[in-house]
Amino acid sequence: MTTNSPDISVVVPLFNEEESLPELTAWIARVARDHALTCEVIFVDDGSTDGSWSVIEQLRQEYPFVRAIGFARNYGKSAALYCGFEAAQGEVVVTMDADLQDSPDEIPELRRMILEEGYDLVSGWKKKRYDPIGKRWPSKFFNWTARVASGIRLHDFNCGLKAYRRKTVKAIEVYGEMHRFIPILARQAGFRRIGEKVVEHRARKYGHSKFGLERMVKGYLDLITVLFMSHFGRSPMYFFGGLGTLMFLVGGGTTVWIIAGKLWKQMHGLPLRPVADQPLFYLAMLTVVLGVQLFLAGFLGELINRGSSDRNKYLIDKKL
């Protein structure tokens, strides 16, 4: 980190939020001024189709600390955060949504918790929410599931308002739709000092929510993915190879037992049942075949994992 690095970097992913950007920028500037903080605001325009980029260009002229990244198309929030993290230079990095539902007034305290209390990551908890009940209750259930599955005691995994130590955002790899599980990714990367702060949740002032049922479905699929990746992402052979080997041994052992039983009965002149007439024989053979396939899947996964690089490539159309 250079000596000219700002005290805070505020990363703001956005999609079609042109109405809220001027108010949000002025609010962040006021907070930074009142607390004598140097800052940079990094807007990441995730392929907006409204006038968001034009508004950002105007804000850039008024506020020198504004920086911006514009995608050529919509890649999703994870891609926006990934590129924002790459560009951030502040000693503390804060993320917030662009819809004014997150309050910039929380920034100084979040920064203090990082620097003085030693947290690597502090996640906001919107204890009192103004969302409709159709969004609140699925969110509560989702967070409960993530809390139980991951062992991280947070109430709101998907809160957009978070603060990070700079080295944390440089180490984690946010891809796909994994922005919901950044605390899990951070712990996986070795950052275990994860805290929580109750933050203000404000009713949406402009635009409309992007929340939909499909996000809940994707959320649970992503939870399974991130938990699998946290345990076996670097060595898929441990999972697929281990399970495949077990199935192969069970199926092969059962097949040998069936055939040996038939031979023993033949030697002693006992009534016997043809092997081909026994359903268990076919189940055993199926288990053997599936075991071999799982083992090969683990082997191919290892080859792909070792040979892959530059996973995150996003077409950035413009920068400020």
N, C-alpha and C positions, 0 to 999 in steps of 0.2 A: 504494500500500500504506500503510495507516494505521500509526501508531506502536504500536497495540495488536495488530497482527497477530502470530500465533504464529510460532515458529521453523520449525515443520514442520506441514504438513497431511498426514494419512494417509487416503487415499481407499480404502475397502474395498468393492468390489462383492460382493454375496452373493445366493445363491439357496438357500434351505433349508439353512442352516448353523447352526441354533439351538444345537447342542451346543458348537461351538467358539468362539462369540462371547465368553462371559465370560473364558475363558482367554486369548484373543487380546487383549482390551482390557486385562486386568491386565498382560500381558506388555509391551504398548506403554507403559503408564503407568510400569512399572518402568524401562524403558529411558530414557524421557524424564526421569524423576527422577534416575537415576544419572548422566546427562550434562547435567543442569541445562538442559534444553530445555523451552520451552513448546510445547504441541502442541494440535492438534484432530484428532479422529478422525471422519471422515465416512463413516458406513455408508450404502450405497445398496442398499436392499432391492429386488431386481428381481422383485417380484411373488411372493415366497415363499408357499408354501401350508402351511408348518408354523408353529411358534410363534416365528419369528425376530423379528418386529416386537415381540412382547411382551417378549422378552429384551432387545431394544434399549431399550425404554421403561424397563425396570428398571435397565439399565446407565447410562442417562441420569441417573437419580436418584443413583447412586453416584459417577459420574465426570462432573463438570460439562463436561469438554472434549468429550464425545460429542455429535455432531450426527448427524442422520439424514434421509434422503430415502426415501420408500416409493412405489414405482410401483403403479398400480392393476392392472397385469398384467405378465407377463414380456416385456420388450422386448429383452433381450440385454445382454451385457457392454459393448458399445460405448456403448449408451444410458446405462448406469449410470456409466461413466467420464466421459462428456460432462457429465452433470449434476453429478457429483462435482467435476470440474474447474471448472465454473461457480461452485460454492459455495466452493471452496478459497480461503483467505486467507493461508496461510503463505508465507514467502519461498522455501521449498523444499517441493515436493509429492511425496509418496511414494505409490505404489500397491502394494497387495499383495492376494493372495487371502485369503479368510476361512477356509480349510480347515486352517490351521496348517502348511501345507507351505512357506510363506515365513517366514523368521525375522526378527522385529523387531529382533534384535541387529544386523542389517546396516544399520539406519537411520542411525546416527551417521556411519559411514564413507561411505555414499552421500551424505549431506549435505555432508560435508567435500569430497568430490570435486567437487560442484557449486560450492561457495563458494570453495574454495581452488585447485582445478585448472582452474576456468573452464568446465566442461562445461555444455551446455544440457540434456543428457539423459544419464543413466547407466542402462544396461540390465543387469539381472542375468543371469548365465550359470550355470545349474545343471549344472556340469561333471560331477558325480557325482549320478546320479538314482536314485530308488527306485521309479520307475514300472515296470510290466510291460514286457517286451520288445516286445509288440504296440503299445505307445504310444511307446517310445523311438526305435525305428528309423524309423517314419514321420515322427516329429518331426525327426530328424536330416536325413532326406532333404528334408523341407519347408524347413528352415532353410538347407540348402545351396542349394536352388533360389532362395530369397528373397535370399540373400547374392549369388549370381551375377547375378540379374536386377536387383537394386537398386544393387549396388556398395558397399553399407554392410557393413563387416567386423564383423558381430555373429554370435555362435554361437547365440544363443537369442532370436529376434525375439519370441516369444510368452510369454516369462517375465513373470509377473504382477508381479514385484518390480522396480520402476523408480523412479528419482528424476528430478525435473524442476526446472528453474528456473521460478519462478512465471510469468514472461512467456511461457514456452514453452507451458504448458497453456492459457493464455488465448488463444493464437494458433492452435492447431491445431483442426481440426474432425473429431471422431471420430463416425462415423455408420455405419449398416449393421452390418457385421461387421469393421470396419477396425481394431479394437483390436489385432489381430495385427501390424499394420504401422504402429504409432505412430512408430517411428523414421523410416520413409519419409515419413510425413505431416509430421513435424517438419522434416526436411531440405527438403521441398517448401516449407514456410513460411519457410525461411531460417535455420533453426537447424542449423548444420553441425558443432558441437562435440558429437559423440556418442561416448560412451565405454562401457566394459563392465567389469563387476566379477564375479569368481567369487563365487557366493553359496551358502549351505548349502541343500540340498534335504532336506526332512524327509518321512518316510513319512506318508501320510494317517492321521489318528488317529480321525476321526469321519466318518460318512456314506460316500458313494461318489462315484467320479469321474463327471463329466459328459461325459467324452471318448467319442467315437464315430466310426465311419468317416465319417459325414456331415460331421463337422467338417474332416476332411482334404480332402474334395471341395470344401467351401465355401472352405477356405483357399486352394486353388489358383485358384479362380474369383475370389476377392477379390484375390489377388496380381495377376492380369491386370487387374482393375478399377483397383486403386490405381496400377499402373504407367501405365495409360492415362490416368487422371485426373491424374497428376503431370505428364504431358507435354501432354495435350490437354483437360484438364477445363475450363479457362477459355475455350478456343477450339476447340470440336469441329469447326468448319469447316476448320481446318488439316488435320485427318486425313480426315474424310469428304469435304470439298470437294476436297481435293487428290487423293485416290484416285479420286473420281468424275470429276474433270476428266481425269485420266490415262486412265481406262477409256473415257470418251467420245471422246477424241482417237484412241486406238488403234482402237476399234471404228469410229468414223466414217471414219478414214483407210483402214482395211481395206475398208470398204464402197465408198468412192470408188474405191479401186484396182481392186476387182473389176468395178465398173460401167465404169470407164474402159478396162479391158482388153477387155471385151466390145465396146465401141464401136470401139476400135482395130481389133479383128479383123474387125468388120463392114465398116469402111471399106476394109480391104485384102483382103476376100473370103476370109479364112482360116476354117477350121472353128472353130466356137465351141460352148461349152457354156452352156445357159441359166443365168442367174443363180440362178433359183429351184431349180435342181438341184444347187447347190454348198453343201455343209454349212458351208463357211467363211463364206458370206454370212449364214447364220442365227446362227452364233456371233458374228459381228461385230455384228449387230443386237442380239443379247442383251447384248453388252458395252456398247453404246450405252445401252440401256434401264437396265441396272444402274448405269452411270455417272451417269445423270440422277437415279436414285433415291438414290444415295449423296450426290450434291451436295445434293439437297433435304433429306436426313436431317441433313447438316451445317448447313444453313440453319435448319431447325427447331430443331436443338440449340442454335444461337446464340440464337434467339428465346426458348427456354425458359430458357436459362442467364441471359440478361439480365433476364428478367422474374420469375425465381423469388426467393423470400426466405423466411426463417424455415423452413429445411429441417427443423430438429430441433424437433419439438413432441411432448413426451411428457406423458402424463396423470399428474401427480404427485398421489397420493391423500392423502398426509399428510407432515408435516415435524415435526422436533423442533429 
